Amino acid sequence: MSMDARVVRLGIIYPGGGAEPDYYLFAEALEDRVRVFLVGSRIPAGDDHSVAALRETARVEHVVEAARRLVPLRPDAILWACTSGSFIVGRAGAEAQVDAITTATKAPAGSTSLAFVHALGTLGLRRVAVLATYPEPASRAFAAFLGEFGVEVRGLRWLGAPSGFDAAVIPPEDVAAAARAADRADAEALLVPDTALPTLGLVEDLERALGKPVITANQVTLWEGLRLAGALRRVPGYGRLLA
């Protein structure tokens, strides 16, 4: 489906971290035919990648409160741009979050975790490796979430960042090295969750190094936004999913 002449308006509920430029640079790359609006959501102070903290971040009332602030901006789609704050409550919880956003705002809604699943379905892929920024418990929770949709995790590696802000400052060269270590020969794609990690500038290099699709949190969130808005188009430079 090609993008028409209208400006696509994407509302992004962002829990903080440090990768906000990914969204604005993407809009600039499309010559402002996409406009993005970021609003913050409530997250606990401290180590926000612990399971207890993620469950607090995932509370539907917090997500919906942020979504309502986007309504005056007339978004074509609203994205809950927090991988961990959506997968931590499992498939049913993640689906309940987006249903609540749509009910409150009357706009199509999605989340980063569900976007990973939709992207894999679109590409026809079911076996993946995962490089997660989180500590082990949250990383394994993401693998379990994927398993609810029949996605097989053949390799799982975690970097142990206690918070999104810690994840945001992981050096790109460390991400690249960890991606190579996380990959498996029988994995059809590498997934890199966590919207706090800036990745749009890394995707194509990682794909060349691994020889397979690499799907990252901010990349797949933007893809999902265009899909929900009925405005999917080829966007070169950001990996096979968008190309």
C-alpha positions in Angstrom: 0.0 0.0 0.0 1.5 3.4 -0.9 1.3 6.5 1.2 -1.1 9.1 -0.2 -0.5 12.8 -0.1 -1.8 13.3 3.4 0.4 13.8 6.4 0.3 10.7 8.6 0.1 11.6 12.3 1.5 9.0 14.8 0.9 9.4 18.5 3.7 7.7 20.5 3.3 6.9 24.2 6.9 6.7 25.3 8.1 5.6 28.8 11.4 7.6 28.6 14.9 6.3 28.1 16.8 8.2 25.5 15.9 7.0 21.9 13.4 9.8 21.2 15.6 11.0 18.2 14.9 7.8 16.4 11.3 8.9 15.9 12.0 12.5 14.9 14.8 11.5 12.5 12.4 9.0 10.9 9.9 11.7 10.3 12.5 13.9 8.8 13.7 11.1 6.5 10.1 11.0 5.1 10.2 14.8 4.6 7.6 15.3 7.3 5.0 13.3 5.5 4.9 11.5 8.8 4.5 13.6 12.0 5.2 12.0 15.4 4.0 13.2 18.7 5.6 11.8 21.8 4.0 11.9 25.2 5.4 10.5 28.4 3.9 7.8 30.5 4.3 7.0 34.2 7.2 4.7 35.1 8.6 3.8 38.6 11.8 5.5 39.7 15.0 3.4 39.9 15.5 0.1 38.2 12.6 0.2 35.9 13.5 -3.1 34.1 12.7 -5.2 37.2 9.6 -7.3 36.7 7.8 -5.5 39.6 8.6 -2.1 38.1 7.5 -3.3 34.6 4.2 -4.4 35.9 3.7 -0.9 37.3 4.6 0.6 34.0 2.2 -1.7 32.3 -0.9 -0.6 34.3 -3.7 0.1 31.8 -4.8 3.3 33.6 -1.3 4.8 33.2 -1.1 4.0 29.5 -4.7 5.3 28.8 -4.0 8.5 30.7 -1.1 9.2 28.4 -3.1 8.2 25.3 -5.8 10.7 26.2 -3.3 13.5 26.0 -2.7 12.6 22.3 -6.4 13.1 21.3 -6.2 16.8 20.6 -3.4 16.1 18.1 -5.7 13.9 16.0 -3.4 10.9 15.6 -4.1 8.4 12.8 -2.7 5.7 15.1 -1.5 5.5 18.7 1.4 3.3 19.7 2.3 2.1 23.2 6.0 2.3 22.5 7.3 0.2 25.4 8.3 -3.4 24.6 8.7 -4.5 28.2 5.7 -2.6 29.4 3.6 -4.6 27.0 5.1 -8.1 27.0 5.4 -8.3 30.8 1.6 -8.8 31.1 1.5 -11.6 28.5 -0.5 -11.8 25.3 -3.9 -11.2 27.0 -2.6 -8.2 28.9 -0.9 -6.7 25.9 -4.1 -7.0 23.8 -6.1 -5.5 26.7 -3.8 -2.5 26.7 -4.3 -1.6 23.0 -8.1 -2.3 23.3 -8.2 0.2 26.2 -6.3 2.8 24.2 -8.7 2.4 21.2 -11.7 2.6 23.5 -10.5 5.8 25.2 -9.3 7.6 22.0 -11.3 6.1 19.1 -8.0 5.7 17.3 -6.3 2.5 16.0 -3.8 1.4 18.6 -0.8 -0.9 18.9 2.1 -1.7 21.1 5.8 -2.5 20.4 5.5 -6.1 21.6 2.5 -6.8 19.4 4.2 -5.1 16.6 7.1 -7.6 16.8 4.6 -10.4 16.4 2.8 -8.7 13.5 6.1 -8.0 11.7 7.2 -11.6 12.0 3.8 -12.7 10.6 4.2 -10.3 7.6 7.7 -11.6 6.9 6.6 -15.2 7.3 9.2 -15.9 10.0 8.8 -18.1 13.1 12.3 -18.9 14.4 14.2 -16.0 16.0 17.2 -15.0 18.1 16.8 -12.2 20.7 19.2 -9.7 22.0 17.5 -8.0 25.0 18.9 -5.1 26.9 17.1 -6.2 30.1 18.2 -8.3 33.0 17.5 -12.0 32.7 13.9 -12.2 34.2 12.5 -9.6 31.8 14.4 -11.1 28.9 12.9 -14.5 29.5 9.5 -12.9 29.9 9.9 -11.5 26.3 10.8 -15.0 25.0 7.7 -16.4 26.8 5.5 -13.7 25.2 6.7 -14.6 21.8 6.0 -18.3 22.5 2.4 -17.5 23.1 2.2 -16.6 19.4 4.0 -19.7 18.3 7.3 -17.9 17.7 10.3 -20.1 18.6 13.3 -18.4 20.3 16.4 -20.3 19.3 18.8 -18.0 21.0 18.4 -15.5 23.8 21.1 -13.0 25.1 20.6 -10.2 27.7 22.7 -7.2 28.5 21.5 -6.6 32.0 20.6 -2.9 31.8 18.7 -2.1 35.0 16.7 0.7 33.4 15.8 2.3 30.1 18.2 5.1 30.7 21.1 2.6 31.2 20.1 0.8 28.0 20.1 4.1 26.0 23.8 4.7 26.6 25.1 1.2 25.6 27.7 1.9 22.9 26.7 0.9 19.4 29.8 -1.2 19.0 28.7 -3.2 22.1 25.3 -3.7 20.6 26.8 -5.0 17.4 29.1 -7.4 19.2 26.2 -8.7 21.3 24.0 -9.1 18.3 26.6 -11.4 16.6 26.9 -13.4 19.8 23.1 -13.7 20.2 22.5 -14.8 16.6 21.9 -18.5 15.8 22.3 -20.2 12.4 18.8 -21.6 12.6 17.2 -18.3 13.5 15.4 -16.5 10.6 15.7 -13.1 12.2 17.2 -11.2 15.1 14.9 -9.2 17.4 16.2 -6.4 19.5 13.5 -5.2 22.0 13.6 -2.0 24.1 12.5 1.3 22.7 15.1 3.0 25.0 17.9 1.7 22.8 18.6 3.9 19.8 18.7 1.4 16.9 17.5 3.0 13.6 21.0 3.8 12.6 22.3 0.3 13.3 19.7 -1.9 11.6 21.2 -2.1 8.1 24.8 -2.7 9.4 23.5 -5.5 11.6 21.6 -7.0 8.7 24.7 -7.0 6.5 26.7 -8.6 9.3 24.2 -11.3 10.1 22.7 -11.9 6.6 19.1 -11.9 7.9 16.4 -9.5 8.9 17.0 -7.5 12.1 13.8 -6.1 13.8 14.3 -3.5 16.5 11.9 -1.9 18.9 11.7 1.6 17.5 11.8 0.4 13.9 9.0 -2.0 14.4 6.9 0.5 16.4 7.1 3.0 13.5 6.3 0.2 11.0 3.3 -0.7 13.1 2.1 2.9 13.2 2.2 3.2 9.4 0.4 -0.1 9.1 -2.4 0.8 11.5 -2.7 4.2 9.8 -3.1 2.4 6.4 0.0 4.1 5.1 2.7 1.5 4.8 5.3 2.4 2.2 8.9 1.5 1.3 11.4 3.4 3.5 15.0 2.6 2.5 17.8 2.8 5.1 16.0 1.1 8.0 16.2 -2.6 7.3 14.3 -5.1 5.4 11.1 -4.7 7.3 10.6 -1.1 6.1 12.3 -1.6 2.7 
